[in-house]
Amino acid sequence: MLATIARASTRRPLIVITFWLLFLILGFGLGTGVFGRLVDSVADVPGTESDRAAQYLDRVDTSGESITAVVAGNQVDDPALRDQVQRAVTDLRELVGVAAVPDPYATQGLTAEDGQALVIPITLEGGLDDEAEEQAVDSAADRVHRIEAPEVHVSGGPLLGQQLGERAQEDVARAELISLPVVLGLLLVIFGGLRAAGLPLLVAVSGIAGAFLALFGFSQFTDISVYAIQVTTMLGLGLAVDYALLMVVRFREERRTTADVVEAVHRTVARAGRTVLFSGLTVAVSLTGLLVFPSPFLRSMGLAVAAVVVIDMLAALTLLPALLARFGRGIAPARTKPADEEGRVFARLAQFAAGRPIAVLATSVLALLVLALPVTGMKINIGDAGQLPSNTEARQLYDTLDEHFPPGTGVSRVTVVLKPGTDPAVADRIRGLATDTESRDLPGGATVLRMQPAGSADGEAATELVQRVRDVRGGEPVEVTGVAARLVDFRAMLGDRVPWAVVTVLGGIFALLFAFTGSILIPLRTIATTLLSLGAALGVVVWVFQDGNLAGSLGAQGLGALSLTAPPLIIAIAFGLAMDYELFILARMRETWLETGDDRSAVITGLRRSGRVVSCAALLLAVVFGAFMTGGFSPILQIGLGLTLAVLIDATVVRMLLVPATMALLGRRAWWAPRPLRRAHDRFGLHEEEAAPPRQPQLTKQS
């Protein structure tokens, strides 16, 4: 199969390059339309109680969405400011699509006790289509912003999603502006030539275009979260560079043994291309775990990121060979070094770990377990505008309310729907669970209660209030929704589906690693060491963002919990990325094992030949993730830090120490498989074109 792909890509390279050029134009043209279709809701889970109650309210409640404006910085009773605010309120009430705007001076609670701020809630009409709602929101925001005061901020409701989408677009552009030149500079250092350094960037740009196009396609039939832009773009860029780096390094090596550029490309695809293919498949399989969850957010992220990975893989296997066939003659072959100098540092690391496997294993595992300890206290929540960078309007509104108004002002309430037939005594007991409860009758005989929790909208007090309401209602037709209820249901969904996701991912990874290595022990060892590095990375993220240690140095703060988006994405993506480097190393080890049958030589030579590629790939990926952390959006900071640490820990401690130590302990057993599975692998596995017959170690032999 790979030979066919290589021949097709090199026979008509200009056609292949033209196809990818058109794809790139389409991605940056049509694909960027996704920025206008992003949503900020991530916790909705179809079929849960909170979802059913929200849909019921959508059907029977005729009121529309609302946005919030805050004016601060001057005495609000200043005659000039008061006149401006009241004229603005009058104008807002006359806007098409606006249902109600209370007078902040005549409505209790809308003016701060310190006299330095006031709030203007703006309620939209119900039943507006998307275009009419957007027009009403934009018109209302424009009118409020014409009030002359030191601070005028408008956000919330549909405006928040729009602001987050704009911010996401700015963050992606900034990250690309930072990362691409740095990556190019590092590639120049690695390859020593502009042509070899530029090819990975061409593949990377194709990966970014693919990310935009994949997201735009998925947005046609499902909601795409604002988080998806940064995550898919950073992964698309990073993996494209990784795959292209591996291929170009192998191409330069093959050029040492053949002057025929096309033949060198064919050998590169047959050998390094096999690694890229399996790597892409393992990353995609790692992300299939997200499809087990009924959450549209997690499913759409899994599909979108998996699509980007596949696009990167295809670009590395088709576009890059075409580029190498067309322009590879100007890429110098890798310099020939004496056998004792090539990869000398990595060979010494392998010899050190293989010579002291028990000590290396005990020390490394203990260190990783210590880093992973904070995971035992991990909490997740939906979060609020406090997660946003301080220069965003939604965050400024949040900070102004927090500064001038009592705690809980502007906090989303717990919403309780008392459907027709609810026992009045039960309804009264539910009302008594909160000191501040608003009640409103709905058409059809239902009543909606909006109960003010203490603290944040998804804090411990709010989630406990949800549980108390559900305990008190008994068998009555009462349902709870709102931010806190969605969080409770989301946590319950994770608890129910995580075991299935784990089985799905680990089973798929095991099957792919067996297909790659022909061993059953190497996949088990790989999964165990990868879980260690993943736990360590996630533990540091908890320590920083939940507990607040060193968060300020990243432009963030301790929030008491992680964003519910971060742990699932870190786990799914980091697990796949870890497989990337494992396959880079195993590919070289397997080549040596097939050539020599010497298990110790396979470990040392495999790390000698792959260590530099793995280290460079990890560094480049860390640069990409680091660039995306400049935006200051806390969930992206959490994901970026988690993935950066996972990559660096995996490429250093795990792959340079744990892998050779565990492989040395296993000895010849590492490559063993039961005879029936061995025959299946020999028949159906994907092998290099020039592979020697695979060897079958005997369990009775010792290394």
Secondary structure, DSSP 4 states (H G I P E B T S, - for coil): -HHHHHHHHHHSHHHHHHHHHHHHHHHHHTGGGGGGGEE------TTSHHHHHHHHHHHH--EEEEEEEEEESS-TT-HHHHHHHHHHHHHHHTSTTEEE---TTTSTTSB-TTSSEEEEEEEEETT--HHHHHHHHHHHHHHHHTS-SSEEEEESHHHHHHHHHHHHHHHHHHHHHHHHHHHHHHHHHHHSSHHHHHHHHHHHHHHHHHHHHHHHHHTTTS-EEHHHHHHHHHHHHHHHHHHHHHHHHHHHHHTTT-S-HHHHHHHHHHHHHHHHHHHHHHHHHHHHGGGGS--HHHHHHHHHHHHHHHHHHHIIIIIHHHHHHHHGGGSPPPPP--TTTTTHHHHHHHHHHHHSHHHHHHHHHHHHHHHHGGGGG--EE---GGGS-TTSHHHHHHHHHHHHS-TTTTPPPEEEEE-TT--HHHHHHHHTT-SSEEEEE-TTS-EEEEE--SSSTTSHHHHHHHHHHHHHHTTSSEEEESHHHHHHHHHHHHHHHHHHHHHHHHHHHHHHHHHHHS-SHHHHHHHHHHHHHHHHHHHHHIIIIIT-TTGGGGT----SSEETTHHHHHHHHHHHHHHHHHHHHHHHHHHHHHHH--HHHHHHHHHHHHHHHHHHHHHHHHHHHHHHGGG--HHHHHHHHHHHHHHHHIIIIIIIIIHHHHHHHHGGGGG---HHHHHHHHHHS---TTPPPPP---TT---
